Amino acid sequence: MKIIVFLHIVGLFLNSGYIYSQKIELNLDIRNSEIEVCFEEIKKQSEFTFLYRSDLFKNSPKIDIRKNGSTLEEILDEIIVPLGFAYEIDDRTVIIKKAVVKIPAKEKEEIKKKVIVGNVTDTNGDIIPGVNVVIKGTTKGTITDYHGNYYLEVPEDILIDTLRFSFVGFKTKEVPVNSKIE
């Protein structure tokens, strides 16, 4: 029971910076100034400090902001985010960094791929399941299925000239792509 009470108290302290930033109301009237001037004004009106690389806002345009009774998040969303930066509030410290641009899933899927398919058999024509099929010079590969078939999907920009086939008890064989071995 004591540990549960302790964990609840710790949780309250961990959220105190966020809760504080939600409660405090800031009033700003800044015209044609560097973004650092805005940070100084926020420091004067609150207990927040700002942490960022000194050259982060080197080429940023001057800002104009007029807010009355706004939260810290509202102000930062208006002046930081449009400039391509992100922020994180940790206790009473605002950490500012360049925003990470994520590639949408659609763009990732648009990468063109080549498909290599085939079948592995022994000299008698019997299928061999479990054969390792690897593009020579890379770690890209697959294993033949129960019917000896393999399917290998690779980006178009990878040069594929030879496949390596290996299996326990058999000699490793290198086969040029687009050739057929009997």
C-alpha positions in Angstrom: 0.0 0.0 0.0 2.8 2.4 0.9 4.5 1.8 -2.5 1.2 2.7 -4.3 1.0 5.9 -2.5 4.6 6.7 -3.2 4.1 6.0 -6.9 1.1 8.3 -7.1 3.2 11.1 -5.4 6.1 10.6 -7.8 3.6 10.7 -10.7 2.3 14.1 -9.5 5.8 15.6 -9.4 6.6 14.3 -12.8 3.7 16.1 -14.3 4.2 19.3 -12.4 6.0 21.1 -15.2 3.3 20.3 -17.7 0.5 21.2 -15.2 2.3 24.5 -14.4 2.6 25.4 -18.0 -1.1 24.8 -18.5 -2.0 27.1 -15.5 0.2 30.1 -16.2 -1.2 32.8 -18.4 1.3 34.9 -20.4 0.9 38.3 -22.0 3.2 39.2 -24.9 3.4 42.2 -27.2 6.5 41.8 -29.2 7.0 43.5 -32.6 9.7 42.8 -35.2 12.1 41.1 -32.7 14.4 38.1 -32.6 12.8 35.0 -31.2 15.2 35.1 -28.2 13.5 38.4 -27.1 10.2 36.4 -26.8 11.9 33.8 -24.7 13.3 36.5 -22.3 9.8 37.9 -21.9 8.4 34.5 -21.1 11.2 34.0 -18.5 10.2 37.3 -16.9 6.6 36.3 -16.6 7.1 32.7 -15.5 9.7 30.3 -14.0 10.5 28.7 -17.4 14.0 28.6 -18.8 14.8 27.8 -22.4 17.4 25.4 -23.6 18.6 25.4 -27.3 21.8 25.5 -29.4 23.1 29.1 -29.7 23.0 28.9 -33.6 19.6 27.3 -33.8 17.8 30.6 -34.6 20.6 32.2 -36.6 18.7 32.5 -39.8 15.2 32.8 -38.4 13.0 35.7 -39.3 12.0 38.3 -36.8 8.7 37.7 -35.1 5.5 39.6 -34.2 3.3 38.2 -31.5 0.5 39.7 -29.4 -1.1 37.4 -26.9 -3.1 38.0 -23.7 -3.9 35.3 -21.3 -2.3 32.5 -23.4 -0.6 29.4 -22.2 3.0 28.6 -22.9 2.0 25.8 -25.4 -0.2 28.2 -27.4 2.6 30.7 -27.7 5.2 28.1 -28.6 2.9 26.5 -31.2 2.5 29.9 -32.8 6.2 31.0 -32.9 8.3 27.8 -32.8 6.4 25.2 -34.9 5.9 27.3 -38.1 9.7 27.8 -38.2 10.4 24.1 -38.4 11.3 23.6 -34.7 9.9 21.3 -32.0 9.8 21.8 -28.3 9.5 19.7 -25.2 8.6 20.9 -21.7 10.5 19.1 -19.0 9.7 20.4 -15.5 10.3 24.2 -15.9 12.7 23.9 -18.9 11.6 24.3 -22.5 13.9 22.3 -24.8 13.9 23.5 -28.4 15.4 21.6 -31.3 14.9 21.2 -35.0 11.8 19.2 -35.9 12.3 15.7 -37.2 10.5 15.4 -40.6 8.9 12.0 -40.9 8.3 10.4 -44.3 4.7 9.5 -44.6 4.0 5.8 -45.1 2.7 6.4 -48.7 6.1 7.8 -49.7 7.9 4.9 -48.2 5.8 2.4 -50.1 6.5 4.2 -53.4 10.1 2.9 -53.5 10.2 0.7 -56.6 11.2 -2.8 -56.1 12.4 -5.7 -58.2 11.1 -9.2 -57.6 13.2 -12.3 -58.1 11.5 -15.7 -58.0 12.7 -19.2 -58.7 12.7 -22.8 -57.7 15.6 -24.9 -56.3 15.9 -28.6 -57.2 18.7 -31.1 -57.0 20.2 -33.0 -60.0 17.3 -35.5 -59.9 14.7 -32.7 -60.1 13.7 -33.2 -56.4 12.7 -30.0 -54.6 15.0 -28.7 -51.8 13.3 -26.7 -49.1 15.3 -24.5 -46.7 18.0 -23.4 -49.2 19.6 -20.0 -48.4 19.3 -17.6 -51.4 21.3 -14.4 -50.9 22.2 -11.6 -53.3 26.0 -11.8 -53.6 27.8 -9.0 -51.8 24.8 -8.1 -49.6 22.9 -9.5 -46.6 19.6 -9.5 -48.5 18.2 -12.9 -48.9 15.5 -15.5 -48.3 15.0 -19.2 -47.8 13.2 -21.6 -50.1 9.8 -22.7 -48.9 8.5 -26.3 -48.6 8.1 -26.6 -52.3 11.6 -25.3 -53.1 10.3 -21.9 -54.3 11.9 -18.6 -53.3 10.7 -15.0 -53.6 13.0 -12.1 -53.1 11.9 -8.5 -53.2 14.6 -5.8 -53.3 14.8 -2.1 -54.1 15.5 -1.2 -57.7 18.7 0.6 -56.9 20.4 -2.5 -55.6 22.6 -4.1 -58.4 21.8 -7.8 -58.6 24.1 -9.8 -60.8 24.7 -13.0 -58.9 22.7 -15.1 -56.4 24.4 -17.4 -53.9 22.6 -20.7 -53.0 23.8 -22.6 -50.0 22.4 -25.6 -48.1 23.9 -28.0 -45.6 25.4 -31.0 -47.3 25.5 -29.3 -50.7 28.2 -27.3 -52.4 27.5 -23.5 -52.4 26.6 -22.3 -55.9 26.7 -18.9 -57.4 24.3 -18.3 -60.3 24.2 -15.2 -62.5 20.8 -13.5 -62.5 18.7 -14.1 -65.6 20.4 -17.5 -66.2 18.9 -20.9 -65.8 20.8 -23.8 -64.3 19.6 -27.3 -65.0 
